[in-house]
């Protein structure tokens, strides 16, 4: 065996292929990792409710936020809050037009008792 056979150097075509695969791999990793996580929002929600969704979400593992739709007193109500066993998040209520609903403890308890869950509009997801 000659020294050339032991230390075979890749041909120009093989080198170009390797470079091409490295560029593709780096591009895929860049696009996957950049810009935070894409969040899916239910298209049926009013635009003002959709605007509550953060533009970029970096971490959904600790107290993930959500927007849910409920019916209560024959009205559509949207709830913005977070969930998790150790989370202590206040609920913010919005009417069907996206206006904040002020509430006290009595209203909060009545809402929890009488409202009916419809669906999630958005959930923070990894």
N, C-alpha and C positions, 0 to 999 in steps of 0.2 A: 504494500500500500504506500502510495506516495503521500507526501505532506499535504498536497492539494485535496486528496480524497479524505483525509482525516479532518481537515478544517474546511469543509465545504462551505463556501459563502453562497448565500441565496442569489439567484439571478435577479436582474433588474425587474422583471415581471413579478416575481415573488415578493420583492421588496415593496413594489407599488400596491400589490394586493393587501399586504400586511398594513401599510399606511392607510389604505382605504377602509379596512375593517376597524382600525383604531379610530379613525375620524367618525365613522358611523356609530361606534360604541360610545365615544365621548359625547356626540351630539344627542344620542338617546338619553344618556345619563343627565345631561344638562337640561333638556326639556322636561324630563321627569322630575327633577329636583327643583327647578326654578319656579318662582311665582306662587308659592304656597299650594294649597290643595284646592282643586276645583270643587265648588259646592253646587249641588243640584237644588234648585228651588222650584216648588210647584208653580206651574204657569197660571193656575186659576186664581192665585192670590192677587189682591190689588197691588198696584205698583208701589204704593207707599209702604206696604207691608214688606214687599221684596227688598226695599231699600234698607230694612233693618239688618239684613244679612251682611256680615263683614265682607269687605272686598278680598281680604286675605286672612286665612286661618292657619296658624302655625302649629297649634297643638290642640287636639280634641280629646286627649286622654284624661285630663283633669277637669271635672265639672263641664262637660260638653254642653254648649248652648243649643237651643232649639226654638222653633216657632211652631205652634200647633193651633189648629182651628177647632173651635168648640161651638156648640149652639147653647144659648142660655136666654131664657125669657123671649123665645122666638127671634133671637138676634144672632148674627154671626159674630163671634168674639175670637180674637187672636191673642195668644199668650206667648210672650217672649220670656224665656227663663233658661235655667240650666238643670241638669240632672246629675245624679250620682249619690251614692250612699252617704258620703261624707260632705256633700255640698250643702251650703246654706244660701240658696239663691232666692231672691224675691221675684215674684211673678209680676210682670207688667202687662196689663190688659189693654187691648186696643179694640175699637169697634170696627165695623165693616168698612168704614171710610178711612181707617188708620189713625183715628184720634185716640189719644190716651184716655183711659177711663179711670178717673180718680176713685179710690176705694178705701174703706176703713176695714176694721176686723170683721164687722158684721157682713159687709158685702163680700169680703174674701171667703168667709165661711159659707155663705149662701152659694157663691159661685162653685166652690169645691163640692158642695152637696148636690146642687141642682144641674150643673152643666153636663153636657154630653160631648164626649170627645168625637171629633169627626176624622181628622187626619193630621199628619205632620206636614207642614208647609216646607220646612227646612230643618235638618239636623246636622250639627257639626260632625263630620266624619273624617277619619284618617284615610 
